[in-house]
Amino acid sequence: MQLSIKPPRRSLFGKILLLTFVVISPLRAADPKVAEILTDMKRVADWQIANPSKHKIHDWTQAPFFMGLASLHQVSGDEKYLTALDGFGKLLSYGPGPRVTHADDHAVLQAWLEEYRLDKDPAKLNPTVAHFDRLQTALANEGPKSISGGTFTWCWCDALFMSPAIWVQLSELTKDSKYLAWADKEWWTTTDVLYDATHHLYYRDNRFFTKRTPTGKKVFWSRGNGWVVGGLIHVLDHLPADHPSRTKYLGLYHDMMYALVKLQNEDGLWRTSLLDPQDPKGESSGSSFFTYSMAWGINRGLLPAETFRPVVMKGYQALAKNIQPTGMLGYVQKIGEAPDKQDTTAESTEVYGSGAFLLAGSEVVRLLDPAKRRTDLATFDGVKLPERFLPATPRTFARFIPERSDDFAWENDLVAFRTYGPALRSGPENSGIDCWFKRVPYPVIDKWYLQDRLKLEYGKINKPYHDDQGDGYDVYKVSDTRGCGGISVWADDKLYNSETYVAQRVIENTPERVVFELDYASDFKGKVLRETKRITLIMGVRMFQSDSRFTLDGKPAANLDVAIGLMPQVKGGAPVFTPKSGTMHVWETLDGNDLGTGVAIDPARVVKMTTHTDAAGQTQALCLAKTDESGAIRWFSGFGWSGQGDITTEKKWTDYLESFSTKYVKAPYEGYGKSEPIKVHALDVPAAAEAK
């Protein structure tokens, strides 16, 4: 299936975007003239040349300015800016900084390659080739750190501006594909680790996964993401049109642009903390990169002008206002790694800010004067993105996980669960239900299992699903308890837990609904107890529906006493019972976030709600109930987690349970009635498994 480059269908954003601009954008002045923009650019460039940065010439801070000088020369034709650039290059013999593997010391090479394209002087290419050959040798023994196969050398998002485009250009200029192959793996490895596919933004590095702003938002740094989009479009400028990863880069560009366009402030600038637009000050360097990358996309047919041109013009005009009478660009955040350095004043400047402004100005000039657009780079009108390269669409999903000890897992846009299979029969796990806390609406089951199974390092961290990587994790403990809504036979004032399931089958697995069955078999007081449990989950709810039917020695287990449980995760967690409404819940704080688990059942099935402490000292909340004449019983189980963002107080959780019960307990999930009745399996009790 091919999808247009238009805003993704997965949200209403594409439908309301133009209306949003009409409603919230104030009246704007007319678009600037090309001559005015060139004057602005020259003022900034001339001031920066007359007031050279104190950073070393090979420093990463210089790279955007050197590249900006090349762009200013291209759109103005003024040779003095190319002469100035060449003067800097000669001081370095057109080479990099001294550190071989560090991306920061590669960044200036992009400017020397721009010069090489003009005069084909090998002195401007050969140092780069030699340096990157040494780099590949230095990293030859590094193992892969992600499923994309890279070394995670670019372990901070800024690095995606500093180095990748050079590798891509080297393959283009030398006709040796090894450079591009290396860079492609490294780009997507960095993206595996640092990209947040919900917000379509990058964390600066892995220290920021769990950090939050004072307003509780995720920390996405403006200039850090500016570095990313700047590097991304430089890669796309030189990536072969038929390269197999090209559509992935285009999909990433597309989604970042549609995310960033929503984050522009009324004054035309972006804030240093992208998700905190209420911050009083805009910032020039990140805003320049965003304006640059959006204008670039319009000029290449990748973004609709009717949507993005007003944003670009508003951004440029706001940046132009930050140029001081001297020509210095103000309101540039100082060197840092996060938005917490609020030092953006009219007097704050840095050479990378000047450079980013020149890059933005050059693309705005090309937008206003198509004759000045570059002809040495391809344009991509009418590009189509294969659906598989767009971020996963929220859906329900369930599958058997043979690669992880026969787990069975299921999820929707809000919650995820798993239970345990035959491979764990000799361990403590049995028929309990585990909760997976997900922050994102798209499926995570395959991703988390794959990352955990490969056990690849991501810099100084691993990716087991028990560690929070930004999109959620599994911190819920089950062992041999009922977990979140597991069921057991209740007799002699104790639980008779079934072992792990013995068979599974998926009945329905669509984006809107999953239905599957799990079979259990165990010995119970000299009889064979069999259970077939059908689980149903639909979109937009936090509770899965369980329909179990029991037999004893092949006959319906009518009026069988059963117990549905919730396992508090914190010692002393106090369950709340409301048998008249058929609900019970536990509210507690787990690993710094609040968690509510709950069970809902037809009150007519409830015998009693109570707590029970087993021989191991584990205290669970139990809903004691009876099966009907056919041995069947239905209930719902689920959770709300404050880390996901919606259920943040106990009242919100109890309100949710109440409204859910009213809607679903006596009217099960839509379409269920069309399913075939549950037929209890006839499998024997498995022989004892070997100890693990």
N, C-alpha and C positions, 0 to 999 in steps of 0.2 A: 504493500500500500504506500502511495506517495502522498505526502502532505505538503501543502503550500507553505511558503515562508511567512504567511500571514500569522497574526497572533494565534497561539495554540488554542485548539477547541476545548482543551481541558478546563478552561476557566471562562468566566464571564468577562474577563478583562478586555479581550479583543473586541467584544461587542460594545463595551461602554467607554473605551478609551477616548474616542474622539469627543463623545459627550462630556467626558471629564474635563478635557481641555477647554471646552466651551464654557463650562460652568465655573471652573476654579481659576482659570488664568485671567489676570487683569489685562486691560488693553495694553498692547505693546507698541513701541515705536516702530517705524518702518525699518525694514532690514537695512543693515549697514551697507555702505557702498564698498566695492572692492578696494578703491583707492584709500578709503578710511581704514580698512583692515590692514592694508600694507603699511600705512603710516604707523598704526599701532604696533605692528610687528617690528618695524625698524626701530622705533623708539625703545622697545624692550631689548632688542638685540644690541643696539648701540650702547645702552646703559650697561648691559651685562659685560660687553667687551671692554668698556672703559673702567668697569669695576669688577675685575676678574675674581672668580671664586678663590677662596684660600685652600680649597681642597686640591689634592694632587691631580694632575691632568688625567691620569689613568683611572681616577676614582669614578665609581658608578654614578655619583651625583652629576658629573659632567656630561654623561652620555645623552640625555634628552636634549641638552642645549646644543651639542655638536650636531645631532640629528636635526634639530630645529633650524640650525644655520643652513644645512643642506636643503631643507624644505623651503626656507625663505629664499634661497638662491633660485630654486626651481620655479616658484610662483612669481618672483619679482624680476628675475634676470639680472640682478645686481651682483656683479662678480666679487665685490668686496667681501661678501659673506662667505663665498667659497674660498677666497684667499685666507680669510680668518680661520676657517675650519682647517685648511691645509697647514697653516702655521702650527696649530695645535698638534696635528698628526705628525709633523716632522719632529717635534720635540720628543715624541715617543717612538720614532722610527716606524710609525703606523702599527705598533704592537699593542698588546694588552697590558694589564697590570701583572705583578710578579706571581700571584697565586695561581697555580695551574688549574685546580679543580673548582675554585670559588667563583660562582657566577658573577659576583660584583665586579671582578677584575676582567670580565669579558665584555662588558656592556659597551665600552667605547669603540670596540671593533666594528659595530654596526655603522658608525660614521665613516670609518676608513673603507668599508665595503661600498658605501654610497659613492665615495670618490673613485674607487676602482671601476665602477660601472661607467663613469664618465671618461676616464683616460686609459683604462686597461693597463695601468702601471703595475707590474707584478709585485713591486715593493709594498703595495697597499693590500695585497692578497696573501702573499707567502707567509708573513708572520702569523696570520690567523690559522692557516692550514697547519703550520708546524706546531703551534700551541695546542690545537685541538687534537692532533695526533698524539701528542704527549698526554693529553687529558684522557683519551680513551685507553691508553696503555696503563695509566695510573689507576683507572677504575676497572680494569679488565677482570679482576678477581672478585669484584663485588657481586654478591648474589642479589636476586630480585627481591624487592621489598613490597611489591603489590601484585595483584593479578594482571596488571599491565606490563610487568616484567622489568621495570626500571629500578635504578639504585636509590631513588629518592635523594639524589644529590641536590636537587632543587627543593629543599625542605622548607622554604618560606615563600610566600606567594610572590613577593617582589622579584624573585629569581626568574619568573616566567617572562619578564620584560628583559632582563639582563642578558640571557644566554640563548634561549631556544631559536630565535629567528636567525642567529648567526649560523647555527648548525644547518638549518634549512637552506640558507643561502649558499653555504659551502657545497652542498650537494648540487645545487643549481649551477654554480660557477665551475666546479671541478668535474661534474658529471659522475661523481662517486657517491653512490646511494648510502654508504655506511654512515655518513653524518646525519642524514635525515632519519634513518632507521633508529639511530641512538636517541635522537631528540624526541621522536614520536613516542617511544616507550617512556622516556623521562617525563614528558608533558602529562601523559595520562596517568602516570604513577603519582605525580604531585596532585593531580585532580582527584584521583582515588582517595587521597588522604584529606585534602584541604577544602574540597568543594562541597558546599551545602546545597543539595539539589532541591530543597524546599524554597529557599530564598534566592537561589541562582547566584550566589556570591561565594567568595573564598574567605576562609579564615586566614589570618596572617600566617600563623603556624599552629602546630598541634597544642600549644599551651592555651589556645583561646577556645577550645571546644566547649568548655564548661564555664568560661567567664561570662559575666553579664554586665550590662551597663547599669548605671544607677536607676534607670527606669525598668530594669528587668529584661531588656532586650539582648539578643545575641550581639556579640561584638564583631561587626564587619567594618573594617577600616577603609575610609574613602580612598586614600592614596594607594593603599595596598591593592584594592580592586582596580584602581586606575592603572597601576603597573600591569596587572593581569590583562586588561582589555587592550592596553597599548601593545603588549607582547603578542597577544592573540591576533590582532590585525596585521602585525608585521609578519607573523608566521603565514597567515592566509595570503599575504601579498606575494609570497614566494613559493608556496606549496603547489606542487603539480596538480593540475585540474583533475587528473585521473587517479590521484593518490587515494588508497582505500580509506584513509582516516579523514579525508577532507570533509565528508559530511558530518563527522563527529565534531570537528572544529566549527563548522558552520552552525550546527545545532547549539553548541555551547555559546557561540557569539550571539545567536538569535535570542536565546533565553536570558543571557546577561543583559542585553540591551532592553528587553521588555521588562526586566526587573528594575533596572536603573532608571528607566524613564519615569517610573512611578515615584521615585525617591528624590526627584529634583524639587527644590524648595521654591516658594513663590518669588524669591528674589533672583532666581535663575541659577543659584549655586547649590552644590551638594554639601552636606555637613560631614565633618570628619568621622562621626559615627553615623553610618548610613541609615540605620533604623531609628535614629533619634532626630528627626527633622525639626523638632522644637528647639534644638540648640540655637542660640542667638546668632552665631557667626557662620557664614559660608567660608569655604576654603578654596584657594585658587588651583593648587596642583592637581588634586583629584578631580575637580570640576573641569579643568582643562583636558585631562585624559578622557573623561566621559564625553565632552563635547567633540573632541577629536574623533573618538571611535564611532560616535553616531553619525557625524558628517561623512566619515569614511564609508559607512554602510550605505548611506543614501547615494553617494557618488558611484557606488559599485552595484546599485540595483538590489541590495540586500535588505533594505529597510524602506517602508513606504514613506515617501516625502510628506504626505498629508498628515501623518502622525508625528514624525520625528523632526521635520524641518522647524516647526515652531519651537521645539525644545532646544534645538541646536542654536537657533538665533537668540533665544532668550538667554541661553548659557553664555554665548559669546559676548553679548552686550553686558552681562553682569561681570564677566572677566575684564572687559575693557574698562569698566568703572574702577577696577582695582589697580589700574596703572596710575602710579603717582606722577605728579608734574615733572619729576626728574626722568621719567621713563622706567623707573623701578616697578616691578610687579609686586604688589603687596598682598597681604593676607595669605601667605604661603606657610603652611605648617612646617616647623623645623624638622630636622631629621628625627625619626622615631620609628615606632613599630605598632602604634595603637592610636586611637583617637583621644586618649586622655591628656595629651599635651595641648592644652587649649591656649596656644601662644600665637594665634593668628590675629595680627594687628596690621594696620596700614604700613607699619615699618618692618614687618617680618617678611623676609624673602629668602630664597635659596635658588641656586643656579638651575636645579631641576624644574622648579616652577616656571622660570623663564623659558626653558626648553619645551615644557609641555604646552605652554601658551603658544609658542611658535608652531608647534605641530598642529594644534587646534586651529590656529589662524590659517594655516596653509590649506587645510581641508575645507574650511568655510569659504576661502577664496575660490577653491575649485568647485564648490557647490554653487556659488553665485556666477562663476565664469567657467562653463564647461570646457572652453578652449584651453584652460590651464590644467585640466586633469591629466594625470600621467598616462602616457600611451604605452609605456614599457611594462605595465602590469595589467593582468587580465581583469575584465569585469564579468559579472556573473548574473546577468539578467534572467529572471524567471527561474531561479534555482529552486529545486525541490529537495526536501529533506526526507529520507526514508524514515518511517515511523520508529524503527528500532533505535534510531540515534537520538530521538527526543526523550526527555526524561519520562520515566514510567508513569503511566496514567493510573490514578487511584482505582483500585478494584478489589474484589474479594479474591482470595487465592487459598488453595490447600494442596498439600502433597505429602506423600510418603518420602521419608528422608533416609534411604538405605545407607548413605555415606556417613551418617552420624548415628550409628547404633539403632537404626530402625525407628527413629522418632517419627511422629506425625505432627505436622504443624499447619495452622490455619490463621488467616488474618483478613481484616478489611481496612478501611481508611483510618480507623481509630485505634484498634486493638489487635493484638496477636497472641496466640496461644500455642502450646504444644503438649503432647503427652508421649508416653514412652512405650517402646516396642520390644519384640522378643529378644533382641540382643542384650537387653539390660535385665533379663529375668532373674539372673542370679545376684543382682545388686539390690540396694535398698529401694530403688524406684519401683513403683507399681502402677496403679491406675489413676494417680493424681493428675491434676491439671496445672501446668506452668503458665505464668503470665509473661509476655514479652512487652516491655514498655517502649513504644515507638513514638517518635516526635513527628514523623512525616506521614503524609497520607498515602504515599505510593508503597508498593510491596517491598518488604525487607527480608523476607524469609530466605530466598535464594542467596541474596547478597551476604547476609550474616553467616549462613552456613558455609558458603564458599570461602569467605575470608577466614573464618575460624578453622576450617579444615586444612587450608593451605598453611596456616600459621606463619604467614609472611611478616617480616618486620617492616614497620613504617618509621624509619628513622629510629628514634629511641623508644617507640611504642609498638605494641603488637595490636592485632585486630580481633581478639576473641570477642564473642558477642556478650560476654559477661562484663566487658568494659565499655563505658559510654564513649562512643566516637562522634557524637553530635546528632545522630539520627535515632538514638535510643540504645537500649541494651536489656539484658536479662539479669536482673538482680534479685528476682523473686526465688525463694527457696521452697522446694516441695518435698524431696526425699520420699519417705513412705507415708506422708500425710495425704489428705484429700486435695491440698492446694487450693485452687480457686474453683470450687463447684464440682469436685469429684464425688462419686457416689460409692457407697459400700452397703453390704448387708449389715443390719444391726440386730444383734442377739446377745443375750446374757450380759447386757449393759456394756457391750464392747463392739468395736468395729471388726468386721471380717472383710478385709480388703481383697479385692481381686488382684491378681498379678498383672503384669504388663499385657497389652492386647496380644492376641494370637493371630489375628488376621485383620486386614483393612481393605476397603474398596471405596473409590470415589464414585458417587452417583451423579453429581453435577458440579461443574467447576466453571462458572461463567463470571464475567465482571460484576454482575449484580448479586450473585448468590452462590454459595458453595454448600453442598450436601455430601456427607460421607458417613460410612459406618465403620465401627470398630467392634470386633468380637472379643469377648473375654471368657475364660473357662478356668474354674478352680474347684477344689474340693471343699465342701461345706457340710460338716457333720455326717460324713459318710455318703453324701450324695454329690452328684456332679452339678454344680451351679454354672449356668451359662447366661451370658448377657450379650445382647446386641444393642449397641448404642448408636443412634443416628444423631449426628450433630449438624445443625444448620446455622449459617451466619449470612447476614445480608449487609449491605452497605449502610453506613450512617448510624449504627447502633454500637453500644458497648457491651452487649450481652449476647452470648451464643445460646442457641436453643438445643437442649438435650432431650431426646426421646429414647428411653431405655425399656427393653422388654426382657424379663428374666424367666428362666425355666429351671426346674429342679428335676434331674433325671428325665429330662425331655418333656415334662409336663409344665403348663403355665404356673408360675409361682404367684398365685393369687394372694392378695393381701399380705404380701411379704413386707416385713419391716426393713426399711432402708434408712440410711443417713446420708444427707448431702452436706458437705463440709466446706468451711473456710479456715485456712490456716493463718493466724496472725503472724506477721513477720517479725514483730518486735515483742520481746517478752513482756507480758503484762498487758498486751493489746486487748482492749475491752470490746467485745462484740455487742451489737445492739440488735435486739429481737423485736419484731413486730408481727407476731403470728397471725393477728387478725387481718393484716393486709398481705400476708404471705411473703414478707421480705425479711432478710437479716443482712447485716453489713458489719464490716470492720473498717474503722478509719484510723490511720496511723501515719507516722513519718518514717520513711525508709530512705536511707542514703541521701538525706537532705531534701527530699521531695515528699509531698503528701500523697497517700495512696488510699483509695477506697475500693474495697472488694465487696461483692454482693451476690446474693441469690434471690431469685423471685420465683414463686410457685403459686399455684392455685391454693388459696387458703383452705379449701375443703380437703386438700390432701394432707395438710399438716396435722401431725399428732402432737408434737412438742418441739420447742426450740430450746437448746441448752448448750452448755459447754461440756467438754469431755477431755480428761487428761489420761493419756495412755501410759503404759509401763515405762516408756522412755522419757516421760515427763513433758510430752508435747501436748499442749492444750489447744483444742480446736473448737470452733463454733459449729454446731450441728443443727440441721433441720431434720427432725425425725418424721418420717412419712410412711405411707403404705402404698403398694402398687394396687392397681385395679384388678378386676377379675381375670384379665388376660395377662397379668404380670407386668403391666406397662405403667410408666410414670413419666411425666414431662416436667421440666424445670428450666430456668435460665440462669446463667452465671456470667460474671464479667467484672470489669474494673474501670475506675477512672483515676488518672495519674496527673498530678499537678505539673509534672515536667512536660506534659504534652500541651498544657496551656488552658484547657477548658474547665476541668473539674479541679478547682483550687481550694475549696472549702468543704467541710463535712455537710453543710446545708445544701450546697450544690449537688453533692452526691446523693443525699437522701431525697432531694427534690427529683433528681433524675430517676432514681429507683421507683419512686411513687408514680411519676408520669409514665415510665416504661411499663410498669405492672398494669396500669389502667389500660394501656393500649394493646399490649401483646399477650398477657398471661392467658386470657381466655379466647384470644384470636391470634393464633400463632402466625409466624412469618408468612407473608403472602406467597401463595403457590404451594405451600406445604401439603395442603389437602389433596393436591393432584399427584403426590408421590405415592409410590407403592407402599402398602403397609409393611411394617417391620416383621421380617421372618427371622426368628432366632436360629442361629447357626447350630450345627451338630458336631462341632469339633471336640475332640477329646482334650482332657487336661494335658498340657505338654509335660514331658518328663523333665526332671530337674536339670537346669542348665549347669554347665561347668562354671566354677567360680571364676570371677573376673580377675 
